[in-house]
Amino acid sequence: MKSATSTSRWLPAALAALFALLAAPAWAELKVGYVNAVKVIEEAPQGEAALKKLEAEFGPRDKKLVAMQGRIKQLEDELEKNALLLKDTERRSKEHEIVVLKRDLRRATQEFREDYNLRRNEELASLQKLVFNAIVEIAKQESYDLILHEGTIYASKKVDLTEKVLKRLGKK
């Protein structure tokens, strides 16, 4: 009589082999595609439009920050150059003005970054949704069973749908 341990060793392997044989015809008919989603997001015309939109929206604030930096530099240079000629009260006044401007610049820069990151994330989410919808449309129209993207180690040109998705999004 065989022991229970010898049966328990070969039973899982036998079941796995049986399932693999039964599933083989289904895999033979499976239509698989791959999309490089990062490339699509980087090259899609909607991505370029989103960047231009962000530049237009945040450009004026960025210029104000650069102007504030220039003003601080100018005041520091004046203070350094004229330190010996200025009265004590004038020097302290200039130093105080520089400290206040630096604090305002730090605060404005932090607000700018937070606002910019929030808007960039909104635009990215919108673009990702658009890309997702384009991929699903192609998959349904062309009867794909499975579309892969991140985590794929290799995809041949035969299953790579990246250019189709870019065309669907309007890239020429």
C-alpha positions, 0 to 999 in steps of 0.5 A, a space after each residue: 500500500 502507498 503512503 499518503 505522503 507519496 500520493 500528496 507529492 504527485 497529485 498537485 503536479 498531476 492536477 496542474 498538468 491536467 489543467 494545462 492540457 485542458 486550457 491549451 486550446 483556450 490559450 491557442 485562440 487568445 488574442 493578446 496585445 501590448 501597449 507602452 502606456 508611458 510612450 503614449 502619454 509622452 507622445 500623445 498630442 493631448 499631452 503636449 496640449 496639456 503642457 502648453 495649457 499648464 505653461 499658459 496658466 502658470 507662466 505669469 506666476 513663474 515670471 513673478 517669482 523670477 522677478 522677486 528673485 531678481 529684486 532680492 539679488 539686486 538689493 543684496 548687491 546694493 547692500 554689499 556695495 554700499 554697506 560702508 556708506 549707509 547709515 546704520 538705520 538704512 542698512 538695517 532697513 535694507 536687511 529687513 526688506 531682504 529678509 521679508 522678500 526672501 520669506 515672501 519668495 519662499 511662501 510664493 514658491 511653495 504655493 506655486 509648486 503645490 498648485 502646479 503639481 495639483 493641476 499637473 496631476 489633474 491633467 495627467 489623470 485626464 490624459 490617462 483616462 483618454 488613453 485608457 478609453 482609446 486602448 479599450 476601444 481598439 481592444 473591443 473593435 479588434 477583438 482582443 482578449 487581453 491587453 498588457 502594459 506595465 510589467 511586461 518584459 517583452 512584447 514583439 511588434 506583432 502584439 504592440 499596439 502603441 502606434 495604433 493608440 497614438 494614431 487613435 489619439 491623433 498623432 500623425 
